[in-house]
Amino acid sequence: MEFMQKIWKQARSSKRRIVLAEGEERRNLIAAGKIIENNLADIILVGDTNAIKENAEALGVDIREATIADQHTYPHKEEMIKELYEIRKSKGMTLEKAAELVLDPLYFGTMMVKMGYGDGMVSGAIHTTGDLLRPGLQIIKTAPGVSAVSGFFVMVIPNCNYGENGTLIFADCAVNPKPTSEQLASIAITTAETAEKFDLDPKVAMLSFSTMGSASHEMVDNVRNAVDMAKSLRPDLAIDGELQLDAAIVPDVAELKAPNSPVAGKANVLIFPDLQTGNIGYKLVQRFARAEAIGPICQGFAKPINDLSRGCSPEDIVNVVAMTAVQAQKGI
């Protein structure tokens, strides 16, 4: 069964309440209709009630089974304002500022998840990653033991034998521009744990332009140190490096370059050394190999909130919502 078919089946098995923070936006409304039709999640649309209904009607989308949460009239709005004030008062938050922020759809949606009125949130069709991360880090915060929130893509590559029959996880492709060794180690461990929760047996390659000491450079040292840290923290996980991409996924190359590696030649989780390589890497595979890129999915938050590419399609939103629902089920 294909990866997303499994995710859809899992999402249906125990539906979760997923907040679409950009509820007035066209692609989100089309996606909401598809999610409802396929019974993937209980959808909460954030925005002006009249605008949402009018836009949905114009698109011919049936959203009668969705819940509309209007920031201006929401019955728990005052409770939200007080809670946001309590969370941020040590950082200078006032009740007046909290009341203003709650009207922002991303802060509002994040507060819904924080307070248990939703199980996860998805946004990013018209907002930047920073717009999502700001309230996420301020309100949801990181899960215990996690030092770096990061973003991964599930890459489903047609006619490909690498990874799990063409399915691989790429990280971090969305959040950390220049991760330290400690952050890279955390990203590797968190991504391996994520893979396990999505029923993949993780074989994690930490990528570089060097394989097992073939080059010397401070950038290689950063990856090498991260490998040592990750192995020390989680010796039970299959994490290895530093590895060049070909050594990580091609068995014949692995035999030559890293014959003693438990990961080389069969990696299904690729950890990129920085955001530039990760972001470029997933887009190269997406465009040149015509791969399906599902994400970016955030990991490391205490509760699931996820980003979208601003170039996303309604189908992309449906898949990210399904992934978010499964994250919520599994306590990611």
C-alpha positions in Angstrom: 0.0 0.0 0.0 1.3 3.4 -0.9 2.5 5.7 1.9 -0.3 8.2 1.7 -3.0 5.5 1.4 -1.7 4.2 4.8 -1.8 7.7 6.3 -5.4 8.3 5.0 -6.5 4.9 6.4 -4.9 5.7 9.8 -6.4 9.2 9.8 -9.9 7.7 9.3 -9.4 5.2 12.1 -9.8 7.8 14.8 -10.7 11.2 13.5 -9.0 14.3 14.9 -10.1 18.0 14.9 -7.8 19.9 12.6 -7.8 23.7 12.5 -7.3 25.3 9.1 -6.2 28.8 10.2 -6.6 30.3 6.7 -10.2 29.3 6.5 -11.4 31.9 4.0 -8.7 31.1 1.4 -9.8 29.3 -1.8 -7.4 26.3 -1.7 -8.1 25.7 2.0 -11.9 25.6 1.3 -11.5 23.2 -1.6 -9.3 21.0 0.6 -11.8 21.1 3.4 -14.5 19.8 1.1 -12.2 16.9 0.1 -11.2 16.1 3.7 -14.9 16.0 4.7 -15.8 13.9 1.7 -13.0 11.4 2.5 -13.8 11.4 6.2 -10.1 12.2 7.1 -10.7 14.7 9.9 -13.1 17.0 11.6 -12.3 20.4 10.1 -12.4 23.8 11.9 -12.2 26.8 9.6 -10.8 30.0 11.1 -12.1 33.3 9.7 -15.1 35.5 9.2 -18.2 33.4 9.1 -19.9 35.2 6.2 -16.7 35.3 4.1 -16.1 31.5 4.6 -19.7 30.6 3.7 -19.8 33.0 0.7 -16.4 31.8 -0.7 -17.4 28.1 -0.2 -20.7 28.7 -2.0 -18.9 30.5 -4.9 -16.5 27.5 -5.2 -19.3 25.0 -5.0 -17.8 23.4 -1.9 -20.0 21.8 0.7 -18.6 22.7 4.2 -21.7 22.1 6.2 -19.9 19.5 8.3 -17.1 21.8 9.1 -17.0 24.0 12.2 -16.4 27.7 11.6 -14.4 29.5 14.3 -14.7 33.3 13.9 -12.0 35.1 16.0 -14.3 38.0 16.6 -17.3 36.0 17.9 -15.7 32.8 19.3 -17.3 31.9 22.6 -14.0 31.1 24.3 -12.3 34.3 23.0 -12.0 35.9 26.5 -10.6 32.7 28.0 -8.1 32.6 25.1 -7.0 36.2 25.8 -6.4 35.5 29.5 -4.5 32.2 28.7 -2.2 33.9 26.1 -1.5 36.7 28.6 -0.5 34.1 31.3 1.7 32.2 28.9 3.6 35.4 27.7 3.3 37.8 30.6 7.0 37.2 31.6 7.9 38.4 28.1 6.0 41.7 28.5 2.6 40.5 27.3 -0.4 42.7 28.3 -4.1 41.9 28.1 -4.5 44.5 25.4 -1.8 43.0 23.3 -3.1 39.5 23.9 -6.6 40.7 22.7 -5.0 42.0 19.6 -3.0 38.8 18.9 -6.0 36.5 19.3 -7.6 38.2 16.3 -4.6 37.0 14.2 -5.7 33.7 12.6 -2.5 31.9 13.3 -2.3 33.0 16.9 -6.0 32.1 17.2 -5.5 28.7 15.7 -2.5 28.0 17.8 -4.4 28.9 20.9 -7.2 26.6 19.9 -4.7 23.7 19.8 -3.0 24.8 23.0 -6.3 24.9 24.9 -7.6 21.7 23.5 -10.3 23.0 21.2 -8.4 21.5 18.2 -6.0 18.6 18.0 -3.7 20.1 15.3 -3.4 23.1 13.0 -2.3 23.6 9.4 -1.5 27.0 7.7 1.0 28.5 5.3 -0.9 28.8 2.0 -0.8 32.6 2.4 1.5 33.0 5.4 5.3 32.4 5.7 6.9 29.7 7.8 8.0 32.4 10.2 4.4 33.4 10.7 3.6 29.8 11.8 6.7 29.3 13.9 6.3 32.5 15.9 3.1 31.5 17.7 4.1 27.9 17.7 7.3 28.5 19.6 5.7 31.0 21.9 2.6 29.1 22.8 2.9 25.4 21.9 6.6 25.2 22.6 8.9 22.3 22.0 8.3 18.8 23.2 10.3 17.6 26.3 13.8 16.7 25.3 13.7 18.4 21.9 16.2 21.1 21.3 15.2 22.0 17.7 11.9 22.2 15.9 12.4 21.1 12.3 10.5 20.4 9.2 10.5 17.2 7.1 9.1 16.2 3.7 8.0 12.7 2.8 9.3 12.3 -0.8 7.4 9.7 -2.8 9.5 9.1 -6.0 8.0 7.2 -8.9 9.9 4.3 -10.5 12.5 4.4 -7.8 14.1 1.6 -5.7 15.8 3.8 -3.1 14.6 4.2 0.4 11.3 2.2 1.0 10.4 1.5 -2.6 10.9 5.2 -3.5 9.6 6.7 -0.2 12.2 8.7 1.8 12.1 11.3 4.5 14.1 14.5 4.0 15.0 16.8 6.9 15.4 19.7 7.8 14.0 21.4 4.7 12.1 24.2 6.4 13.2 25.6 9.7 16.9 25.8 10.8 19.2 27.8 8.4 22.5 26.8 10.0 22.0 24.1 12.6 24.7 23.4 15.2 26.0 19.9 15.8 23.6 19.7 18.8 20.7 20.8 16.7 21.6 18.4 13.8 21.8 15.5 16.3 18.3 16.4 17.7 16.9 16.7 14.1 18.3 13.2 13.3 16.8 11.6 16.4 13.5 13.4 16.1 13.2 12.4 12.4 14.0 8.8 13.2 11.3 8.8 15.9 8.9 10.4 13.4 9.6 7.7 10.8 8.9 5.0 13.4 5.5 6.6 14.2 4.7 6.5 10.5 5.5 2.8 10.4 8.9 3.2 8.7 12.0 1.4 10.0 14.4 4.4 10.0 17.9 4.1 8.5 19.2 7.6 9.0 22.1 9.1 6.8 23.6 12.4 7.9 24.6 13.9 4.6 27.8 15.8 3.7 30.1 16.3 0.7 32.4 13.9 2.5 32.0 10.2 3.3 33.6 8.8 6.4 36.5 11.3 6.5 37.2 11.6 2.8 37.3 15.4 3.2 38.4 17.8 5.9 36.4 21.0 6.5 34.6 22.7 9.4 31.2 22.0 7.7 32.1 18.3 7.7 33.2 18.5 11.3 29.7 19.9 12.2 28.0 16.8 10.7 30.6 14.4 12.1 30.1 15.8 15.6 26.3 15.6 15.2 26.6 11.9 14.2 28.7 11.2 17.4 26.1 13.0 19.6 23.1 11.3 18.0 24.7 7.8 18.4 25.6 8.6 22.0 22.1 9.8 22.8 20.3 7.0 21.0 22.5 4.1 20.3 19.4 2.0 19.5 18.7 4.0 16.3 20.4 3.3 13.0 22.1 6.7 12.4 25.4 7.0 10.5 27.5 9.5 8.7 29.0 11.6 7.4 27.8 10.2 4.0 27.6 11.6 0.5 24.2 11.1 -1.0 25.3 8.3 -3.4 26.9 6.4 -0.5 23.8 6.8 1.5 21.3 5.3 -1.0 23.2 3.3 -3.7 24.4 -0.1 -2.5 27.3 -0.5 -5.0 28.7 2.9 -4.0 28.2 2.2 -0.3 30.3 -1.0 -0.7 33.2 1.1 -2.0 32.9 4.2 0.2 31.4 2.9 3.5 31.5 -0.9 3.6 31.1 -1.0 7.4 28.2 1.3 7.7 24.9 -0.1 8.9 23.0 2.7 7.0 25.0 3.3 3.8 23.3 2.0 0.6 19.9 1.6 2.3 19.1 4.9 3.9 15.5 6.0 4.0 15.9 9.1 6.1 18.2 11.8 4.8 19.4 14.6 7.2 20.8 17.6 5.3 23.6 19.6 6.9 21.7 23.0 6.6 18.6 24.6 5.3 20.0 25.6 1.9 20.9 22.1 1.0 17.7 20.6 2.4 15.4 23.1 0.7 17.2 22.9 -2.6 17.5 19.1 -2.4 13.8 18.4 -1.9 12.8 20.7 -4.7 15.4 19.1 -7.1 13.9 15.7 -6.5 10.3 17.1 -6.6 10.8 18.8 -10.0 13.3 16.6 -11.8 12.1 13.2 -10.6 8.5 14.3 -10.5 8.3 13.2 -6.9 5.3 13.9 -4.6 6.6 16.1 -1.8 4.4 15.8 1.2 5.1 18.6 3.7 6.7 20.5 5.2 5.6 18.6 8.3 6.9 20.2 11.5 8.3 18.0 14.2 9.5 18.8 17.7 6.5 20.8 18.9 4.5 19.6 21.9 1.4 19.4 19.7 1.1 19.2 15.9 1.1 22.4 14.0 2.1 22.3 10.4 3.2 24.5 7.5 2.3 24.6 3.9 4.2 25.8 0.9 2.6 29.0 -0.5 2.6 27.2 -3.8 0.5 24.4 -2.4 -2.4 22.8 -4.1 -5.7 21.7 -2.4 -4.4 18.1 -2.7 -1.2 19.1 -0.8 -3.4 20.6 2.0 -5.4 17.4 2.2 -2.3 15.3 2.6 -0.8 17.6 5.2 -4.0 17.6 7.2 -4.0 13.7 7.1 -0.4 13.7 8.3 -1.3 16.2 11.1 -4.2 14.0 12.2 -2.0 11.0 12.5 0.6 13.1 14.4 -2.2 14.0 16.8 -3.3 10.4 17.2 0.3 9.3 18.0 1.1 12.2 20.3 3.8 13.7 18.1 
